[in-house]
Amino acid sequence: MAAGRGAERDPGLQPERTRLAWRRTTLSATVAAVLAVKTALAGGGSAAGLVACALCCVCWLGFLWIAHRRIRGLAAVSVPEALVPPYAAVAVLCTVAMAVCGVVLVGSG
């Protein structure tokens, strides 16, 4: 049956897609953190670059923590709870801070 014509929705698909999205985003953040370390250490590195790199790594750890909690929460129950606003705020803050650190690293390099 075509979607929208009486087909029953599989409640397991959305949490699975969300888990996969969190994993992809975590992988992207990991690549960004590795590139930040590489950029900061290339050519000796400046003090600003090393501070930005350290901050980027801390933000990556924070994002990794939030993502891991969310992935476990999605896998634990058949109907997952919504992401609570404080965790969402931390995830957004870590992402924005990593982007700012990237700009500092590119500018200092």
C-alpha positions as CSV (number, residue, x, y, z in Angstrom):
1,M,0.0,0.0,0.0
2,A,1.1,3.5,-0.7
3,A,1.9,5.8,2.3
4,G,-1.0,7.7,3.5
5,R,-3.6,5.2,2.3
6,G,-4.2,3.3,5.4
7,A,-0.7,1.8,5.7
8,E,0.3,1.3,9.3
9,R,3.3,3.3,10.5
10,D,6.2,1.2,11.8
11,P,7.1,2.9,15.1
12,G,10.5,1.3,15.1
13,L,11.7,3.1,12.0
14,Q,11.9,6.7,13.3
15,P,14.0,5.9,16.4
16,E,16.3,3.9,14.1
17,R,16.7,6.8,11.7
18,T,17.3,9.1,14.6
19,R,20.0,6.8,16.1
20,L,21.7,6.7,12.7
21,A,21.6,10.4,12.4
22,W,23.2,10.8,15.8
23,R,25.9,8.4,14.8
24,R,26.6,10.3,11.6
25,T,26.7,13.6,13.4
26,T,29.1,12.1,16.0
27,L,31.3,10.8,13.2
28,S,31.3,14.3,11.6
29,A,32.2,15.9,14.9
30,T,35.0,13.4,15.4
31,V,36.5,14.2,12.0
32,A,36.2,17.9,12.8
33,A,38.1,17.4,16.1
34,V,40.8,15.3,14.5
35,L,41.3,18.0,11.8
36,A,41.4,20.7,14.6
37,V,44.2,18.8,16.3
38,K,46.1,18.4,13.1
39,T,45.7,22.1,12.2
40,A,46.7,23.2,15.7
41,L,49.9,21.1,15.7
42,A,50.9,21.8,12.1
43,G,53.9,24.2,12.0
44,G,54.5,24.3,15.7
45,G,51.1,25.9,16.5
46,S,50.3,29.2,18.2
47,A,49.0,29.6,21.7
48,A,45.6,30.7,20.3
49,G,45.5,27.6,18.0
50,L,46.3,25.3,20.9
51,V,43.7,26.8,23.1
52,A,41.1,26.6,20.3
53,C,42.2,23.0,19.7
54,A,41.7,22.1,23.4
55,L,38.3,23.8,23.5
56,C,37.3,22.0,20.3
57,C,38.3,18.6,22.0
58,V,36.3,19.5,25.1
59,C,33.3,20.4,23.0
60,W,33.7,17.1,21.0
61,L,33.7,15.2,24.3
62,G,30.6,17.0,25.4
63,F,28.8,16.3,22.1
64,L,29.9,12.7,22.3
65,W,28.5,12.3,25.8
66,I,25.1,13.8,24.7
67,A,25.0,11.7,21.5
68,H,25.8,8.5,23.4
69,R,23.1,9.2,26.0
70,R,20.6,9.9,23.2
71,I,21.5,6.7,21.2
72,R,21.2,4.6,24.3
73,G,17.8,6.2,25.2
74,L,16.5,5.5,21.7
75,A,17.6,1.9,21.8
76,A,16.3,1.2,25.3
77,V,12.5,1.6,24.8
78,S,10.0,1.1,22.0
79,V,8.6,4.6,22.3
80,P,11.6,6.9,23.1
81,E,11.2,10.1,25.0
82,A,11.9,13.5,23.4
83,L,15.4,15.0,23.9
84,V,15.2,17.2,26.9
85,P,15.9,20.9,26.3
86,P,19.1,21.1,28.4
87,Y,20.7,18.3,26.5
88,A,19.6,19.8,23.2
89,A,21.1,23.1,24.3
90,V,24.4,21.4,25.2
91,A,24.5,19.7,21.8
92,V,23.9,23.0,20.0
93,L,26.4,24.8,22.2
94,C,29.1,22.2,21.5
95,T,28.4,22.3,17.8
96,V,28.6,26.1,17.6
97,A,31.7,26.2,19.8
98,M,33.4,23.7,17.5
99,A,32.6,25.8,14.5
100,V,34.0,28.9,16.2
101,C,37.1,27.0,17.2
102,G,37.5,25.9,13.5
103,V,37.3,29.6,12.4
104,V,40.0,30.5,15.0
105,L,42.2,27.6,13.9
106,V,41.9,28.5,10.2
107,G,42.5,32.2,10.9
108,S,45.6,31.5,13.1
109,G,47.1,29.0,10.6
